[in-house]
Amino acid sequence: MEGGSATPLPNYAEFLTADYWHHPVQTAGGPLFKEWSHFCVMQDDFDLLVNFSHLGTRSGVETRPRLTVLLSYANGLWDGDMLEFAPEDCTLVPGRFDAAFGKNRMLLDETGYHLNCHLQQRDITIALDLTPSVSPVVANTVRLSDREAIRWMVVPHLRAAGLVTLQGTPQEIGNAPAYHDRNWGCFSWGGSYAWEWATLVPAEESVDWCLVYSRISDQSRGVTRSQSLILWKGRKPNRKFFGRDITVETHGHLRQDRTLQIPRMMALVLNPSAPDVPQAMTIQAHGFGADLRAEIAFEGFGHIGVPNDRGLGLTTLCEIAGRCRISGQVAGEDIDFAGRVQMEINCAEP
Amino acid sequence: MQSRDLPWYITQALSHLSRDVPAAYAAIQDTCAELRLSVMSDRSESTVWITQPRIEVFGPVSNADVTAQFQETVITDLIDARLSIGEALAQDLLVLVGSTENLDRLVAGLQFFLRGAIRSRALQELLDDFRGHLVA
């Protein structure tokens, strides 16, 4: 699923200079370096999340490469796994995008991104080509706390095609909306912060709007430290709303009988850090000649458990699937489209 | 070469835990101090004595504080989340016998074991080896 006859990206050079693995930088006694490359594909009947990560260890010398795959089906079932690899079984070169964790690969070439993954225990095989609809943006450093910050590169709208085989059943993906980002920096799992972010991408390729929302708060999620909503039109960001330009309301609590936890062993761990998930959320943004409203309905969620860097506590990354309706006006132009949402809430045990 | 039965895997797991995540190992020792757990599977019987300075694993005893009876496949069913502990207990796939206080201590100790296991790659590799042992 690499290259082939696909059309070359006119802005390929932008991806080479924006999207690559970074040198792990570790200060003595400081928060551990972390980096991941994250993809979401939002097909009609299932959503797919693929995350290649390498996380610093206390020794400061080696990192722990991990591949996380999460699937949510329209019928409410979730599947997935987290695989951890020995560093010697991985190829990851700072300054380059491409990486191989065992036989699992992520590649970038002049036609776009390519993912090839196989989770033997779950009988999941992924072969996907992702074509960016936008240019990559390296966002400002996001301050998480007094001592911690995270860097962020985002490609908020891609179209995905390929094949995902689930328990022997091939599922063709054709022109599904997708999202990609990369995060890196020195910060602690279990640090004194929490985040929530969401990508809102149009279901139809012909819509050239998309949005990304994020909020950084204290660990209890009660006090907002910063929030932003970025609106893209075409290949570039069109509007950026911050702080009081944005109003967020949540409604209800989403309940589900069973929540997938990965690693699967996490299902046995009593985990008080799991965050509440709303049934619905409304984000409104005003200013700069724009008036936007995003109505989000959440459909289900899965949990990824990560050990805190210190102590025996855990951080839960709650991955939430949903649908949205975006409406409003920007510089006199009406916006009204239906889309898909992937939201993540990070919550740590103290 | 020593045969790889459940007592061997428990001994190895505790060894990895003490080396890789000593805080979890110490928390188990504190929470379950002097608890004797009788482990009766379909393939072996052993005792885990949670004591200082090291947790000991040895043969069956008659004075265990808690007895756990199960088929060994239940371990991977639980770890792979095909089964919850509540379901295993309700279906008698896992039978725990002991005082409420000792059962509470055991559950708390198990929580520390799991929090340690998530942090130890050697322990996760041992678990993969255990899956092979079940198939063999």
Interface residues (C-beta under 8 A of the other chain):
Chain A: R64 E84 A86 L260 Q261 P263 R264 M265 M266 A267 L268 V269 L270 G305 P307 G311 L312 L314
Chain B: V21 A23 A24 A27 L78 I79 D80 A81 S84 I85 L110 Q111 F112 L114 R115 G116 A117 I118 R119 R121 Q124
